[in-house]
Amino acid sequence: MRRRVRQCAAAALLLAAGAGCSRLLGPRYWDPPAEDRATAESVARLHVLQNLSDQAGQPDVMALAPDAEGRVDYPVVFTVGGAPFARYRHRMWGEVHEGVRTVVVAWFDPVRMPDEDPGADAEGEFPAYFTVRVDPAARRVVP
């Protein structure tokens, strides 16, 4: 009986300590303001164009850089996995990653969802869903 009481007391102590630590570390998710969302979307879009798009690696694409206000002169049309990037939709949320407040931008193709396409070769196609994590304060992509 004493052993069971000690085990319960130890478990309660660990739970209390864990709850205290999570309060000290802060919440894992946060709601980024509109300015951080706009910055994250711009940085992530340039990352997708230069690293994930069908045009990635081309000299003119790699030379693109934001101007003083953070705007980029994107090509009229660029594609990801053969689909126009304009077709992709995105969602954003804030997440604390390694102690840094980041904004996660998740893009998905609403026309081609991996689970709904039984004829697709899962290993050979670019996924219809991908995410980019951005540190809006530093204006850079976080690996």
Phi, psi and omega in degrees: 000316180298321180299317180295320178296318179296320178297316179295319179295319179295319178296319178296320178296317178296318177298317179295318179295319178296319178295321178294318179295320181294329176291321179293322182282341179089174181289153181277328181246152178214163181259103184290142177291167184302322181296316178293323178296317180295318178298313181298318181297318180294313180295318181292320179299316178296321177298317179297315180299315186277341186238333185243343185285169177291341180265003182302140178091346178290140185304318181291329177287318181292338180279348180295138178211153179293148175278190184300328179272358179091007180273150179235137177272088183286154171298156182301314181226132167223156188240153175230116181063031180084350180259140177301136181297332179299337180285334180291141176251157181225157175228150180227149172206159179266141180214138175275119183237114181053042177081002181247135176284116181240163174244125179264125177250118181249122177255146176214151177264110183291345181276319184241098177261135184303321183289338186263357184248087184293338182273354184282141175276108187299330182273337187263347184255152173291138182295149179275008181215131175205158181234154175226129180259128185235138169267104185293331179292320181268352181055049180215159177279137179257125180293000000 
